[in-house]
Amino acid sequence: MIRFLAPAALIGAILLVWEVVVRLTSVPAYILPPPTAIAAAFAANAPLLIVSAWRTLEMAFLALIAAAVFAGVLALIVSLSPTLDRAIRPLAVTLQVTPVVAIAPLTVIWAGVEHPERAVIALAAVVAFFPIFSGTARGLASADPDLERLFDLYGARPLQRLARLRLPSAAPFIIEGCKVASGLAIIGAVVAEFVAGSEQGLAWRILEAGNRLETAKMFAAILALALMAAAVHVLFQWLERRALVWWRGR
């Protein structure tokens, strides 16, 4: 109970102080609305926010699937060749540290201005790529050295070693990489929506409300985004626990 009550009490205290300070100092609503106004805006715009959140979530999950497939296959390939690993890893790191905003205009052009959702998925996949690639590559290299020598003793072929030793050993690392990438995919999707000009996601609702100085609606959209991201995080934590229980008891 303490684990749930402690953060709830802290959030409640922050909202109470926020409400009191805004009311007492008469801060204009377009600068900082009180939490009650944000709650009212959230309730009034809930149907639209739910639709927009679902659209953002849909593109984030498509990006996560694309990133998982590409990063997983690439990690499997480089695990079979140290030379390929040394050649590809610097490029993967470079892609990770490059700000998504810097490559967004190019992606929008390549995807087609009339198809902003393609650019959103591509950019979100770029953001989600590295945690999955890094986790999978690290997991494939983390097999027990004694078992590696046993496979050498029996003359196992590279594919046999990969399927029967390294992939099972890499399972926890792959799961952790996907959990981290799920949050990054949502962040990448929202940033990409800002740049690509998608008119259906939560980023568009934030921009629309900001242009009209409807700050309470902006906070309501941000709240919807935070709740969605928290729900995805909880879902992947649950999947991680279930997968690790299966992995340990296999």
N, C-alpha and C positions, 0 to 999 in steps of 0.2 A: 504493500500500500504506500509506503514511504516513497518508493521509486516513482509512483505516479502522482502522489500528492505534492511532493517537493517542487517539481517543475510547474504544476498547476498553480500552486500558491505563489511562486515567483512571477509567473505570467499575470496572475490576477493583481498582484501588487503593482507591477509595472503599468498595467492598464488603468488602475485606480489613480496612481500618481499622474499619469498622462492626462486623464480626464479632468482631475482637479486643477492641474497647472494650466491647462488650456482654458478652462472656464474662468479661473481667477484672473488670468492675464489678458483675457479677451483677444487671444490670437485669432486673426482672420481665418475663416474656414478654408480658404483657397491656399493658405500656407501650411497649416497643420490642423486638420479636423479632429475632433474628439473621437474616442473609440466608439461611442454610441452612434455618432453620425456614420462612421465606417460600417458598423453593424447594420444600420438601416439601409445604406447603399448596397451592402452585400445581399440583404434579403430582397430588396427591390429588383436587383439585377441578377438574382440567382440563376434563373433559367438560361440567360444569355451567357453567363460565366461558366455554367456547366458545359454548355455546347462548345465554347471556346477552349475550355480546359481539356475536354475530350479530344478536340482536334490537335492541340499541342501534344497531348499524351500519345495519340496515335502516331504522329510523325516521329516522336522521340523513340517509341518502341520499334518502328520500322528502321530507324537509324541504328538502334542498338542491335537488332538482328543482323543488319548488313555489316556492322562493325565486328560483331562476334564471328560471323562466317569468314570474313576476309582476314581478320587478325588471327583467328584460330588456325586457318589453313596456312597462313604465312609462318606462324610460329612452328607448326609441324614441319614445314619444309626446312626452315633454318635449323631445327633441332637435328636434322640428319646430316648437316654439313657445317662445321665450324667456320669455314671460309665464307659461306653465305651469311652466317650469323654476324661475323665481323663486318661484312659489307652492308647489310641491311639495317642493323641496329642504329648506326648514326643517323640514317635517313628517317627512321621511325622517331627518334628523339627530336630531330629537327622539326618534324611535322607536329609533334606534341607541343613544343615550346613556341611555335608560330601562332600569334593571336588569330583567332577565327575571324575577327573583324577585318584583318588585313587581306585575307583570301576570299572574303565573302563577295566583293564585287565581281571577281573573276568567276566564281561559282555561279552567281546569278546570270552572268552572260552566257556561260557554257550550258546551263540548264534551260535557258530561255526565259526572257522577262515575263512571258505569258504563263510560265509554270513555276511560280515561286516556291510551291511545295517541294519540288525536286531539289531546289537549292537548300531548303531548310533541312531535308533529310540528309543530303550529302554533307552539309556542314556539321550537323549533329553527329553523324557517323565519324567524321574526322576527329571530333573531340572525344568520342567514346572509344576510338580505336586503340590508343596506347595502353590503357590499363589492362585490357584483355590480352593484347599482344605480350606485354611485359609479364603479366601473371602466368600466362600459358608457357612462355619461353622459360621463365624461372622454374615453374613446376616441372617441366619436362627435364630440366637439368638437375632436379633435386632427388632423383632416385637414390636408393641406398647403394653406396659403393660396393658393399659385399654382394648384393644381388647383381650389380653390374658385372662383377668378376665371375659370378656364377653363370650368368648368361654368356660371358666370354668362354668359360670352360666348356659349355655345351655347344659352342659355335652358333649361337643364335644370329639370324640375319637381322639387318637394321629394322625392317618392318615388324618382325616378331618382337624385337626389343621394345619398339615403340608401342605396339598394341598391348603387350602383356606386362610391361614393367613401367615405362615412363608415363603413359597416359593415366593409368590408375594412380600413380604417385602424384600426378599433376592436378588431380581433381579438386582438392581444396583451393589451390592457387587459382584455377580457372574460375571457380565459383566466386572467390573474393574479387577477382578482376571484373567479373560481370556485375557484381553488386556495386562496385565503385563506378563502373561505366554507366550504370543505369541513371545515377544522379547527374553525371556529366552530360549524358544524352539530353536530359531535360534542360539543363543550362544551355547547352549548345543549340537546342531547338528554339529556345526563347530568344537568344542573341541573334540567331539566324533569321527569325521572324522580324526582328527590328530592322535588320539590314535588307532582307529580301522584300519586305513590304507585304507579307502575307496578311490578308484581311480576315482571317478566320480564327487565329489563335489568340492566346491571352496577351501576347505582346502587343497586338493591334488594339486590344481593349485598353491597355495602359497608355499607348500613344494617343488614342482617340480621346480618352478622358483628360490627358495632360494638355492637349491642344485646346480643350474647352475650359481649362482651369477647374475641372471637376475633381478635386484632389481626393475627396472621399471615395469616388468611383475608382480612382487609381489605386488607393489602398485596398479597396475591395478586390480588385483584380490581383494585386500582389498577395493578398490573403488566400485567394483561391489557388494561386500558384504554389504558395507555401504548403497549403493543405494537400495538394496533389503530390508534391515532391515528398512530403512526409509519408503519405500513404504508400507511395512506390517504395520508399526506403524500408518501411515496415514489411511490405510484401516480400522484398528480396531478402530481408533478414530471416523471415519465416522460411522461405525457400532454401536459404543457406543452411539453416539448422536441420531441415528435413533431409537435404542432400548429404550433409556431413554425417548424420545418423546412419543413412544408408551406406555411405562410404566406409564408415568404421565397422559396420556390421556385415559387410559383404563377405 
